[in-house]
């Protein structure tokens, strides 16, 4: 037992004397922001890590989501979506930062030049009005219908992704066999 204790003590001294080497990130790696991390954790699984969900029946965000900022109704729609309004992200500023990353980062040039970023107070207010008892598909169609007139949004915005075959709807079976 004494030999084991001495060996263990020697190993401890050896470890204590061993310098800890911390490796810096390679220079070409850009640190991920909290908003980007929140997007990956909360949205990327369905909308794609780069905002491209095609061919899934989930709206593509990349180069498209910014068009919703062309109207008050479209802007509010982005926050009132149930997965946004009921997000596990409790802090309104953190959620505003996430949506701003989606709109101005992933949305690229689709946001109008005069679009204002979301602020915490706006997000806190709108998330209390989450769309929970209405058809999200019908609301999206209504909101999108007004966008091309106000900001030259592409006609394909009424599809979840450009070139999507058929209408945007979810087929729900009438009975489960």
C-alpha positions as a printed NumPy array, in Angstrom:
array([[  0.   ,   0.   ,   0.   ],
       [  2.934,   2.3  ,   0.803],
       [  4.412,   1.747,  -2.683],
       [  1.056,   2.525,  -4.296],
       [  0.745,   5.743,  -2.257],
       [  4.261,   6.839,  -3.235],
       [  3.582,   6.06 ,  -6.885],
       [  0.349,   8.031,  -6.759],
       [  2.103,  10.971,  -5.079],
       [  4.873,  10.913,  -7.699],
       [  2.299,  10.881, -10.496],
       [  0.572,  13.867,  -8.899],
       [  3.848,  15.807,  -8.72 ],
       [  4.617,  14.935, -12.325],
       [  1.191,  16.154, -13.455],
       [  1.502,  19.324, -11.41 ],
       [  4.874,  20.047, -13.006],
       [  3.598,  19.428, -16.547],
       [  2.767,  22.715, -18.262],
       [ -0.757,  23.116, -19.595],
       [ -0.724,  23.993, -23.271],
       [ -3.624,  26.079, -24.526],
       [ -4.016,  26.107, -28.274],
       [ -5.406,  29.23 , -29.879],
       [ -8.041,  28.889, -32.573],
       [ -6.608,  28.903, -36.079],
       [ -6.566,  32.43 , -37.528],
       [ -9.13 ,  31.621, -40.23 ],
       [-11.833,  30.479, -37.765],
       [-14.443,  33.121, -36.989],
       [-15.894,  32.919, -33.488],
       [-19.604,  32.106, -33.396],
       [-21.839,  34.734, -31.804],
       [-24.535,  33.921, -29.252],
       [-27.175,  34.738, -31.872],
       [-25.6  ,  32.311, -34.372],
       [-25.349,  29.615, -31.717],
       [-28.984,  30.199, -30.713],
       [-29.999,  29.886, -34.383],
       [-28.128,  26.599, -34.799],
       [-29.61 ,  25.184, -31.589],
       [-33.187,  26.392, -32.067],
       [-33.791,  26.863, -35.801],
       [-31.075,  25.2  , -37.863],
       [-32.445,  21.679, -37.538],
       [-35.489,  22.57 , -39.653],
       [-34.449,  25.703, -41.561],
       [-30.926,  24.463, -42.324],
       [-27.731,  25.672, -40.701],
       [-27.238,  28.215, -43.466],
       [-30.942,  29.095, -43.785],
       [-31.558,  26.777, -46.741],
       [-34.168,  24.139, -45.867],
       [-35.059,  23.081, -49.435],
       [-36.511,  20.694, -50.413],
       [-38.263,  20.314, -47.034],
       [-41.668,  21.951, -46.617],
       [-40.157,  24.507, -44.276],
       [-39.589,  28.09 , -45.444],
       [-36.116,  28.883, -46.739],
       [-34.71 ,  31.873, -44.85 ],
       [-31.537,  32.475, -46.866],
       [-31.83 ,  35.57 , -49.083],
       [-35.632,  35.632, -48.486],
       [-36.662,  36.286, -44.886],
       [-35.735,  39.969, -45.002],
       [-38.672,  40.696, -47.315],
       [-40.977,  40.254, -44.32 ],
       [-39.482,  43.478, -42.958],
       [-41.183,  45.38 , -45.811],
       [-44.425,  45.705, -43.867],
       [-45.461,  46.127, -40.248],
       [-47.55 ,  42.974, -40.554],
       [-44.615,  40.988, -41.967],
       [-42.281,  42.273, -39.274],
       [-44.701,  41.285, -36.521],
       [-45.295,  37.901, -38.165],
       [-41.624,  36.977, -37.68 ],
       [-41.856,  37.401, -33.896],
       [-45.404,  36.069, -33.465],
       [-44.581,  32.695, -35.043],
       [-45.095,  30.112, -32.266],
       [-41.545,  28.728, -32.39 ],
       [-40.183,  32.258, -32.043],
       [-42.692,  33.683, -29.563],
       [-42.53 ,  30.58 , -27.363],
       [-38.79 ,  30.116, -27.754],
       [-36.871,  28.751, -24.789],
       [-34.825,  31.949, -25.046],
       [-36.355,  33.945, -22.21 ],
       [-34.325,  37.139, -22.6  ],
       [-36.038,  39.473, -25.103],
       [-32.729,  41.024, -26.201],
       [-31.176,  37.633, -26.872],
       [-34.236,  36.657, -28.938],
       [-34.094,  40.013, -30.775],
       [-30.429,  39.331, -31.565],
       [-31.337,  35.877, -32.908],
       [-34.09 ,  37.226, -35.187],
       [-31.827,  40.08 , -36.313],
       [-29.177,  37.502, -37.265],
       [-31.807,  35.605, -39.26 ],
       [-33.18 ,  38.721, -41.003],
       [-29.969,  40.658, -41.647],
       [-27.469,  37.804, -41.701],
       [-29.178,  34.86 , -43.346],
       [-31.648,  37.124, -45.154],
       [-28.756,  38.837, -46.897],
       [-29.917,  41.593, -49.224],
       [-33.6  ,  40.701, -48.914],
       [-34.216,  43.156, -46.065],
       [-35.029,  46.703, -47.171],
       [-32.194,  49.196, -46.695],
       [-34.247,  51.144, -44.152],
       [-35.295,  48.097, -42.079],
       [-34.649,  48.604, -38.386],
       [-33.317,  45.783, -36.221],
       [-35.65 ,  44.326, -33.609],
       [-35.287,  45.665, -30.092],
       [-35.935,  43.849, -26.832],
       [-39.028,  45.891, -25.951],
       [-40.665,  45.134, -29.326],
       [-39.884,  41.421, -29.047],
       [-41.198,  41.265, -25.472],
       [-44.472,  42.845, -26.558],
       [-45.004,  40.823, -29.752],
       [-44.194,  37.454, -28.254],
       [-47.197,  37.914, -25.935],
       [-49.326,  37.843, -29.121],
       [-48.104,  34.472, -30.416],
       [-50.094,  32.934, -33.249],
       [-51.4  ,  29.765, -31.658],
       [-55.019,  29.31 , -32.691],
       [-54.849,  30.234, -36.371],
       [-53.543,  28.6  , -39.518],
       [-49.929,  29.631, -39.932],
       [-50.11 ,  28.716, -43.597],
       [-53.088,  31.058, -44.14 ],
       [-51.4  ,  33.88 , -42.224],
       [-48.169,  33.445, -44.187],
       [-50.084,  33.525, -47.477],
       [-51.884,  36.713, -46.385],
       [-48.672,  38.434, -45.265],
       [-46.733,  37.378, -48.354],
       [-49.564,  38.561, -50.646],
       [-48.915,  42.145, -49.522],
       [-45.139,  42.037, -49.799],
       [-44.505,  42.052, -53.555],
       [-46.495,  45.277, -53.904],
       [-44.658,  47.07 , -51.138],
       [-41.055,  45.976, -51.72 ],
       [-40.688,  43.992, -54.922],
       [-40.408,  40.661, -53.152],
       [-40.08 ,  37.799, -55.646],
       [-43.25 ,  35.941, -56.608],
       [-41.56 ,  32.749, -55.394],
       [-41.837,  34.03 , -51.817],
       [-45.308,  32.497, -51.734],
       [-43.505,  29.144, -51.913],
       [-41.417,  27.723, -49.085],
       [-38.483,  27.627, -51.489],
       [-38.005,  28.73 , -55.097],
       [-39.182,  26.069, -57.518],
       [-41.232,  24.209, -54.928],
       [-43.732,  21.965, -56.693],
       [-47.411,  22.361, -55.816],
       [-49.135,  24.534, -53.224],
       [-47.894,  25.204, -49.705],
       [-50.078,  23.091, -47.511],
       [-49.796,  20.197, -45.158],
       [-51.781,  17.113, -46.046],
       [-53.444,  15.902, -42.871],
       [-55.029,  12.468, -43.1  ],
       [-58.701,  12.426, -42.142],
       [-58.313,   9.247, -40.133],
       [-55.394,   7.262, -38.817],
       [-55.635,   3.614, -39.971]])
